[in-house]
Structures are given as structure tokens and as C-alpha cells.
């Protein structure tokens, strides 16, 4: 039996460090620039959405259940944003 868990192979290894190093300057700018907080909030909302999109694209042929779960999460996020826009 393989000692590596299935869940650890869902995202590519480069995604976490890339998101981290991209997040640092974006969040710093969102703190320093007037009105920049909205940029930081949108970035922090986009990071898990991009990760879910990467999971859907990279795992569709290998593990359909994980890809469907990520796709359902993306659809749910889209519905939340759409309903929020209707309410506001």
C-alpha cells in the first residue's frame, strides 16, 4: 500500500508557494494604499477559487470525484457572489 495519502496529491506542489509569495506583496499593498483593502479581500477570495479551478482541470481525468467536489464548490461560490450582488 502506498504511504502517501490520496489527498496530498490533489494540488500541484508549486501552487502553495506561488500563492504565498504572490499574496505577500498584494496584502502589503492593500495595507499601505488608501482604498487598497478591497484588493486584498478580493485576492484572498480568489486564491481558494483558483486552487479549486486547478483541482478541476488537473484531476478531471485522474479523479473525477475530487474534481466534481471542487467544481461544486466553485459553483457555490459563484452563486454566493451572484446573490450578494442582487441583494446589495
C-alpha positions in Angstrom: 0.0 0.0 0.0 1.3 3.5 -0.9 2.2 5.5 2.2 1.3 8.8 0.5 -2.3 9.8 1.1 -4.5 10.4 -1.9 -5.5 13.9 -0.6 -1.9 15.1 -0.7 -1.7 14.7 -4.5 -4.7 16.8 -5.4 -2.9 20.2 -5.8 0.4 20.7 -7.6 3.3 21.2 -5.3 4.1 24.7 -6.8 0.7 26.1 -6.0 1.1 26.8 -2.3 4.5 28.6 -2.5 3.4 30.6 -5.6 0.2 31.8 -3.9 2.1 32.6 -0.7 4.7 34.7 -2.5 2.1 36.4 -4.6 0.0 37.1 -1.5 2.7 38.9 0.4 3.1 42.0 -1.9 -0.7 42.1 -2.6 -1.6 42.2 1.0 1.2 44.7 1.8 -0.1 47.0 -0.9 -3.7 46.6 0.4 -2.5 47.8 3.8 -0.4 50.7 2.5 -2.6 52.1 -0.2 -5.7 54.1 0.7 -8.7 52.1 -0.5 -6.5 49.1 -1.1 -8.2 46.8 1.4 -10.7 45.8 -1.3 -7.9 44.5 -3.5 -6.6 42.3 -0.6 -10.1 41.0 0.2 -10.7 40.1 -3.5 -7.3 38.5 -3.7 -7.9 36.4 -0.6 -11.2 35.3 -2.1 -9.6 34.4 -5.4 -6.8 32.2 -4.0 -9.1 29.3 -3.0 -11.1 29.7 -6.2 -8.0 29.4 -8.3 -6.9 26.4 -6.3 -10.3 24.8 -6.9 -10.1 25.6 -10.6 -6.6 24.0 -10.7 -8.0 20.9 -9.0 -10.8 20.6 -11.5 -8.5 21.0 -14.5 -5.6 18.8 -13.4 -7.6 16.0 -11.8 -10.6 15.6 -14.1 -9.2 12.5 -15.9 -7.5 11.0 -12.8 -10.0 11.5 -10.0 -13.5 12.6 -11.1 -15.0 12.8 -7.5 -12.4 15.3 -6.3 -12.9 17.4 -9.5 -16.6 17.3 -9.1 -16.3 18.4 -5.5 -14.1 21.3 -6.5 -16.5 22.2 -9.3 -19.5 22.2 -6.9 -17.5 24.5 -4.6 -16.8 26.9 -7.5 -20.5 26.9 -8.5 -21.5 27.6 -4.9 -19.0 30.5 -4.7 -20.4 31.9 -7.9 -23.9 31.6 -6.5 -22.9 33.4 -3.3 -21.3 36.3 -5.3 -24.4 36.5 -7.6 -26.9 36.5 -4.8 -24.8 39.1 -2.9 -24.8 41.3 -6.0 -28.6 41.0 -6.2 -29.1 41.9 -2.5 -26.7 44.8 -2.5 
